[in-house]
Amino acid sequence: AVYKRVDTCAAEFESYTPYLYSTYEEEDEAAPTDKKKVIILGSGPNRIGQGIEFDYCCCHAAFALRDDGYETIMVNCNPETVSTDYDTSDRLYFEPLTLEDVLAVYEHEAASGAPIGVIVQFGGQTPLNLSLPLKAAGVNIIGTSPESIDLAEDRKRFNKLLEELEIPQAPGVMVASVEEAVEGARHVQYPVLVRPSYVLGGRAMVIAYDEETVVRYMKEAVEYSQDRPVLIDHFLEDAVEVDVDALSDGEDVVIGGIMQHIEEAGIHSGDSSCVLPAVDIPAHLLQKMREYTFKLARALKVVGLMNIQFAIPRSNGNSKNGGDGGTVYVIEVNPRASRTVPYVSKATAVPMAKIAARLMTGRKLREFLPEFIESGKDLDTGRCYYVKSPVFPWNKFPGVDTVLGPEMKSTGEVMGRGDTFGEAFAKAQLAAGQKLPTSGAVFISVTDQDKAVVFDVARRFADMGFELVATSGTADVLEARGLQCERVYKVKEGRPNVVDLIKGGRVHLVINTPSGLEPWFDEKAIRRAAVNARIPTLTTLSAARAAADGIAALQRGEVRVEALQSLHAERGARTIS
């Protein structure tokens, strides 16, 4: 095969645009140069779980390395992205992200004898899965080694590493048959999180509360083998999930941000809103997460970016954490760029992907962030709170249930900034297409498990002047503690029911937590009617608490517009070179 240029001048003039594609011909139009070069592997077609956030990292890597004197070469096959724009990299190979195609590009570029390296960290799971086969074929992969990437993905070896480092983790097993799965789930105790290994976006992931669900999953949901086993972990119910992004050069480590998820653990991190800095995690637990991050980055010899997900079980079901000293569990570690890197970079005014790319070429973290290494502090967000919220495509998929779970459903994300958490959350919801009401009626229907804590949430809405509407079970709980609410039928009980109220414009906010694995007909009908009527729908009490903060900020008239650039200038945003 040879490489041809896309003729962007329709044969009128000589075309210099570096768009290259492979074909079976004799003349090659892409003779390799003798400049030192870096190949960056993109993420291929946009899909749920692997979207534009990774493209942001690829672009920033190309910009930074070009400034450092490298010829930047992008391998990607998605015309919708910025990484495939004509001026992003010095050369673009419009090729699929497969071993054969990437290897062909590498061999073609290496033919000149110039120094060459390949970055697999920025494109999500697709290039990550190519790292070991590429290294075995003699490709020079820069940054975190493929062996370290594989260690973090291989559950058995990673569990052993956590034990050696004395870092807590939820019990889990790897299985490759139905019998092993049943035995493993019993061993780690229900509820369990069942998922295939080596996937991104939580695809084919499920929370199982009984043996029947595990058996059905193993028979129907996934293909598995000894090489690609299924992971079964004990699921930490009623826990706060936390994302940590960090930079490392193999020795020094700087934490970019500790992001507290607004939804509970069990909802995919890409579907959960999160806030930076964390709002109600005690200082000693934040410090514990920092220590674990430093330990893991050094043990895995991370060079570039890494992401760690932690879970902190709540104490006594209230919103504050860690009443008993608190245990912080590691859920997973990804030695790669995560989808929160653009968000953290914009909140902290530090271009993390640019720094990471430079670390991979051998530069040191002390060149860029010496004060954070000396102090051991995280990157700073100044006086503001930043909330990242997901954007969902419900309107484009009629009939799809809007309840969130471990499998990712969002197709994008937005960020809201505010002087308070409430203001930032309200702005993020507005940007995501969910306009929070400042008056009207709130419909509340929650599971038996949530009934113990729903009163505080309902009282907040009542105190803000909202009318409460509830189904009989939830209404019993609220009225028993002195809150007035209008009772309404469930869909199957008669009319007028809650769906009638939603369609008639009587309800302005829906709080409806799902019961069990299979959502009841009632719940699905309620959530679907709310989507069609463009009424904000919250499926966790954590999100309802955050919405209450946001509405309170809106009622106080706190929402101000401020350009991110002026905030960065106010804090002296650093130029990294």
BELSUL-V608525 format. One record per run of one state. SS is the DSSP state (a for helix, b for strand, c for the rest). FROM is the first residue (numbers start at 1). TO is the last residue. Records with the same first field share a line. If there is no record, write none. Layout:
SS = FROM-TO  FROM-TO
//
This chain:
c = 1-1  6-18  24-36  42-46  48-49  51-51  68-70  76-81  85-90  94-98  111-115  120-124  129-130  137-140  142-145  154-154  166-168  170-171  176-177  189-191  197-205  209-210  221-229  235-238  250-252  265-273  277-282  300-302  315-320  322-327  335-340  349-351  361-365  376-384  392-393  397-411  419-420  432-440  446-447  452-453  464-466  471-471  481-485  488-488  490-496  504-508  513-520  533-536  539-540  556-563  571-577
b = 2-5  19-23  37-41  47-47  50-50  71-75  91-93  116-119  141-141  169-169  172-175  192-196  206-208  230-234  239-249  253-264  274-276  303-314  321-321  328-334  385-391  412-418  441-445  467-470  486-487  489-489  497-497  509-512  537-538
a = 52-67  82-84  99-110  125-128  131-136  146-153  155-165  178-188  211-220  283-299  341-348  352-360  366-375  394-396  421-431  448-451  454-463  472-480  498-503  521-532  541-555  564-570
//
